[in-house]
Amino acid sequence: MKIFTLFLSFLIAGVYMTSEPTCKDFKDGSFIFYQKTIEDFDENFLTIRDGNEQIYIDKNSRDTMCYDIKWLSDCEFRLILNATTRTKGVVQLGDTLYMSIEPINEEVFSFESKFSKNGRAYNSAGKMKKVKE
């Protein structure tokens, strides 16, 4: 009977110790974007986040965008573009994007991005998946 009680205690403790993913789980790592056109995650668009730096790599065009990260909370941050190989685009050096993330499961989070320039607002939303490095 003691063995059964001990087993039941471990089982119950295991259920309560299983934690849901948090935004902290996505602060660092490599991530790929979900592409609606192919209805899957696409490894050609890679983001690498490490501490207070983020690098976006478009493997198709070979464009790279490097950002400084200013964390506002575990789930919200600002991205400030500090270097890029991209010659065209709305976001230019020094521009700031406001980001928020929300965990979906252990591997995937949703994001919202807000950016304003010359009185025009740009908003986007999507999903990203954490990949093993």
N, C-alpha and C positions, 0 to 999 in steps of 0.2 A: 504494500500500500504506500510506503514511503517513496518507493521508486516512481510509482504512478503520480504521486503528488509533486515530486521533484520535476518529472517530465512535463506535467501540466503547467507548472510555474515557468519553466523555460519557454514553453510554447507561447504562453500569454505574454511574457516579457518580450519575446521576439516580434510578436505582432505590434506591440506598442513602440518598439525601438525602430521599426521600419519607418524611415522618414521620407517625406515627399521632397522632391527636388526644390531647391531655392535658387534665387538669382545668383547667390554666391557660387553655385555650381557652374555658372557660365561666365564668370569674370575673366578667367584665363582659359586658353585652349585654341584649337583650330576648328573652324565652322564652315559649313557649306550652305548655300542658299537653296531654298525651295523655288523651283521654276514652274510657274503655272502652265507654260506652254508645253512642257514635257510631263507635267504632273508627277514630278519626282525631284529629289535633291540633285543638284548639278555640281560636280566636283571641279568644273571649270571656273567657278566663282568662289574663291577662298578668302576667308578672313582669319587672321591670326591675332589674337588678343593676349597680351602679356603685361600684367601690371597696369601701367598708365600709358601703354602704347598699343595701337591697333594698326595693322597693315591689311589692306584690301588688294587682292591680286585677281585680275581678270586674265586667265590663262589663254583665252582666245586672242585678245588684242594685245596681251602682254603689258597692259596698263597696271600701274601700281599706285596706290594712294596711301600715304602714311599719316596717321592722326595721333595727336596727344589726347589722352582721356582725362577728363576731370569728373570724378565720381561724385554725384550729388547724394546718392543713396545706393544700396545694393542693387536696386532695380532701375535706377535712372542715372544718366551720365551725359556729358557733352563731348562731342568729337570735334577737335580743332584741326583742320587740314594743315599740315606743316611741310609736306613734300608730295610731289606727284609727277608721274611721267605722262599723264593725260594732258593733251594740249587743248581739248575742247571740253565743254561741260559747264553747267551752272555753278557748281561748287568750285571756288578758287582758293588759292593759298590764304590762310588766315580765317576762312569762313568757319562757322560753328553750326553743327547739327545737334539737335536735342533728341536723345534716344531714351526709350523705355523698353524694358524686356519683361516677359512673363513666362515662367516655366510651363511647359505642357506635359513633359515627362522627363525621364532621366537624360535623354539625348537631345530633345527638341525644345526650343523656346520660340515664342512669337515676339515680334518687335514692332515698334512704331517709331518713325523718324519724322522730325519737324525741322524745317529750314525756311528762313525768310530772307529775301533779297530784293532790293529795289521795290519794296511795297508788295511783292508777290509772295504768297505762301506756297511752300512745296511740302506735301505730306506723303509718306509711303508707309506701308505695313507689309509684313511678310513673316516667314518662318525660317529658322536656321537650325541646322543639326550639328551637334558636336561630333567631331571625327577623331579617331585615334591618330596620334602623330607618329 
